[in-house]
């Protein structure tokens, strides 16, 4: 089950799409000031905001539930690109449907058929969704690197405290296995990174001069 979105994520979502809506509307006002089509363009911009906000949230849930960011690049990247394209196309479908239901007309639609308008709007969304996916991936990897660094620092501090208390004090094996499980959950991308983290943990044990006490 996915965790509820964090306040930081929600803040970034609303601020990002809100800035887009504000800049777009200001540009429309400056370019089309006094023209009758400005109302239609503003309505389209608001629908663009709603559909984009909704679909990027669904895209984020799909990325997290499928674990594509935890897979090697060759396996995860095609799924990220495909899901981004499908989300953009779905957003185009939602926007065209909402505009039709609301009795509005799609800007620059001309004499395009309904299906052509969906694909054209989906292409416009892909220009927005691709940078969104890139920024989300960068944020995810930065957060993951910070979590790994924090976990290693916590383990090192724990070993130093045990070593300072008594050089021959045994460490509970359950606490060690729990720490290893946490490290494994953070580095589930490939075997090479897993081996590197286990090596780092082994070095911490050697520095602590500790012996493991197995309750069995």
C-alpha positions as MATLAB code, in Angstrom:
seq = 'XXXXXXXXXXXXXXXXXXXXXXXXXXXXXXXXXXXXXXXXXXXXXXXXXXXXXXXXXXXXXXXXXXXXXXXXXXXXXXXXXXXXXXXXXXXXXXXXXXXXXXXXXXXXXXXXXXXXXXXXXXXXXXXXXXXXXXXXXXXXXXXXXXXXXXXXXXXXXXXXXXXXXXXXXXXXXXXXXXXXXXXXXXXXXXXXXXXXXXXXXXXXXXXXXXXXXXXX';
ca = [
       0.000    0.000    0.000;
       1.295    3.449   -0.919;
       1.877    5.975    1.783;
      -0.118    9.186    1.813;
       1.664   11.930   -0.141;
       3.890   14.131    1.966;
       3.190   17.794    2.542;
       6.350   18.673    0.612;
       5.158   16.709   -2.420;
       1.701   18.324   -2.350;
       3.281   21.749   -1.924;
       5.567   21.198   -4.935;
       2.655   19.932   -7.037;
       0.373   22.877   -6.368;
       3.156   25.438   -6.583;
       4.535   23.995   -9.838;
       1.208   23.791  -11.631;
       0.071   27.048  -10.038;
       3.115   28.873  -11.406;
       2.426   27.382  -14.832;
      -1.183   28.564  -14.686;
      -0.187   32.051  -13.535;
       2.533   32.509  -16.172;
       0.269   31.156  -18.909;
      -2.604   33.440  -17.955;
      -0.385   36.501  -17.690;
       1.054   35.750  -21.135;
      -2.434   35.369  -22.569;
      -3.550   38.616  -21.007;
      -0.588   40.526  -22.430;
      -0.932   39.014  -25.915;
      -4.733   38.845  -26.253;
      -5.776   41.807  -24.145;
      -9.141   43.081  -25.397;
      -9.706   40.232  -27.830;
     -12.834   38.066  -27.459;
     -10.924   34.760  -27.617;
      -9.077   35.497  -24.366;
     -11.953   34.052  -22.317;
     -11.782   30.761  -24.212;
      -8.015   30.581  -23.733;
      -8.287   31.257  -19.982;
     -10.898   28.514  -19.605;
      -8.613   26.118  -21.465;
      -5.696   27.033  -19.229;
      -7.691   26.262  -16.090;
      -8.766   22.875  -17.444;
      -5.141   22.215  -18.395;
      -4.166   22.899  -14.785;
      -6.777   20.514  -13.352;
      -6.073   17.640  -15.756;
      -2.300   18.047  -15.412;
      -2.390   18.107  -11.619;
      -4.622   15.027  -11.498;
      -2.639   12.949  -14.006;
       0.815   13.748  -12.598;
      -0.436   12.582   -9.204;
      -1.605    9.307  -10.767;
       1.712    9.031  -12.613;
       3.582    9.440   -9.337;
       1.515    6.654   -7.744;
       2.195    4.350  -10.706;
       5.946    4.985  -10.510;
       6.022    4.288   -6.777;
       3.768    1.218   -6.850;
       5.699   -0.453   -9.705;
       9.117    0.452   -8.270;
      10.526    1.593  -11.607;
      12.971    3.974   -9.915;
      14.462    1.071   -7.947;
      15.304   -0.915  -11.077;
      18.434   -0.610  -13.238;
      18.212    2.156  -15.840;
      17.841   -0.295  -18.746;
      14.790   -1.822  -17.096;
      13.214    1.197  -15.455;
      13.753    3.919  -18.075;
      11.520    2.404  -20.818;
       8.668    2.021  -18.330;
       9.125    5.598  -17.106;
       8.982    6.969  -20.652;
       6.003    4.788  -21.571;
       4.075    5.714  -18.431;
       4.809    9.407  -19.020;
       3.521    9.173  -22.593;
       0.379    7.311  -21.489;
      -0.228    9.842  -18.699;
       0.100   12.715  -21.190;
      -2.305   11.048  -23.606;
      -4.775   10.358  -20.799;
      -4.502   13.968  -19.642;
      -5.308   15.037  -23.194;
      -8.357   12.776  -23.159;
      -9.496   14.209  -19.806;
      -9.031   17.783  -20.968;
     -10.891   17.310  -24.257;
     -13.706   15.508  -22.436;
     -14.036   18.185  -19.747;
     -14.067   20.960  -22.326;
     -16.732   19.163  -24.359;
     -18.868   18.504  -21.286;
     -18.528   22.115  -20.177;
     -19.679   23.470  -23.499;
     -16.312   25.108  -24.139;
     -14.218   24.945  -27.295;
     -10.631   23.775  -27.466;
      -8.151   26.484  -28.352;
      -6.504   26.035  -31.745;
      -8.750   23.018  -32.411;
      -9.788   24.171  -35.851;
     -11.606   21.442  -37.737;
      -9.763   18.532  -36.108;
     -11.682   15.407  -35.256;
     -12.240   14.414  -31.620;
      -9.506   11.760  -31.727;
      -7.060   14.160  -33.386;
      -7.748   16.743  -30.672;
      -7.005   14.127  -27.989;
      -3.649   13.230  -29.555;
      -2.727   16.875  -30.169;
      -3.537   17.802  -26.570;
      -1.692   14.731  -25.317;
       1.400   15.827  -27.228;
       1.190   19.264  -25.592;
       0.971   17.594  -22.187;
       4.005   15.421  -22.940;
       6.087   18.603  -23.197;
       5.078   19.364  -19.597;
       5.109   15.821  -18.219;
       8.601   14.866  -19.394;
      10.367   17.561  -17.290;
       8.048   16.640  -14.404;
       9.182   12.993  -14.589;
      12.850   13.995  -14.771;
      12.535   16.256  -11.719;
      10.654   13.587   -9.779;
      13.351   11.000  -10.555;
      16.113   13.379   -9.467;
      14.250   14.170   -6.251;
      13.756   10.456   -5.548;
      17.444    9.599   -5.995;
      18.584   12.573   -3.922;
      16.275   11.536   -1.094;
      17.433    7.935   -1.365;
      21.095    8.948   -1.196;
      20.366   11.029    1.903;
      18.569    8.108    3.553;
      21.477    5.770    2.884;
      23.962    8.281    4.224;
      21.845    8.844    7.340;
      21.518    5.103    7.934;
      25.266    4.514    7.616;
      25.975    7.395    9.966;
      23.511    5.971   12.477;
      25.160    2.553   12.298;
      28.615    4.048   12.711;
      27.469    6.028   15.739;
      25.898    2.918   17.247;
      29.091    0.925   16.841;
      31.204    3.711   18.309;
      28.918    3.938   21.332;
      29.119    0.190   21.885;
      32.869    0.253   21.510;
      33.253    3.146   23.952;
      31.034    1.485   26.538;
      32.928   -1.785   26.602;
      35.356   -3.101   24.083;
      34.247   -6.688   24.584;
      30.512   -6.018   24.831;
      28.529   -8.234   22.494;
      26.073   -6.695   20.069;
      22.595   -8.193   19.764;
      22.410   -9.965   16.421;
      18.785   -8.888   15.945;
      19.773   -5.225   15.880;
      22.437   -6.023   13.294;
      20.037   -7.938   11.052;
      17.457   -5.173   11.302;
      20.096   -2.673   10.198;
      21.095   -4.911    7.306;
      17.472   -5.240    6.255;
      17.097   -1.464    6.234;
      20.202   -1.092    4.102;
      18.954   -3.763    1.707;
      15.629   -1.986    1.320;
      17.450    1.215    0.373;
      19.779   -0.355   -2.194;
      17.530   -2.775   -4.023;
      18.614   -1.548   -7.439;
      21.339   -4.065   -8.353;
      23.722   -6.608   -6.850;
      26.814   -4.418   -7.281;
      25.468   -1.655   -5.086;
      24.252   -4.209   -2.556;
      27.741   -5.705   -2.283;
      29.237   -2.240   -1.847;
      26.918   -1.408    1.036;
      27.529   -4.733    2.766;
      31.280   -4.125    2.430;
      30.898   -0.698    4.030;
      28.908   -2.210    6.886;
      31.562   -4.893    7.387;
      34.216   -2.193    7.656;
      32.186   -0.459   10.354;
      32.084   -3.689   12.337;
      35.848   -4.058   12.077;
      36.375   -0.519   13.311;
      34.194   -1.206   16.331;
      36.155   -4.275   17.440;
      32.902   -5.944   18.477;
      31.772   -9.504   18.683;
      28.247  -10.569   17.707;
      26.194  -12.306   20.353;
      23.856  -14.884   18.786;
      20.914  -15.555   21.161;
      20.712  -19.127   19.909;
];
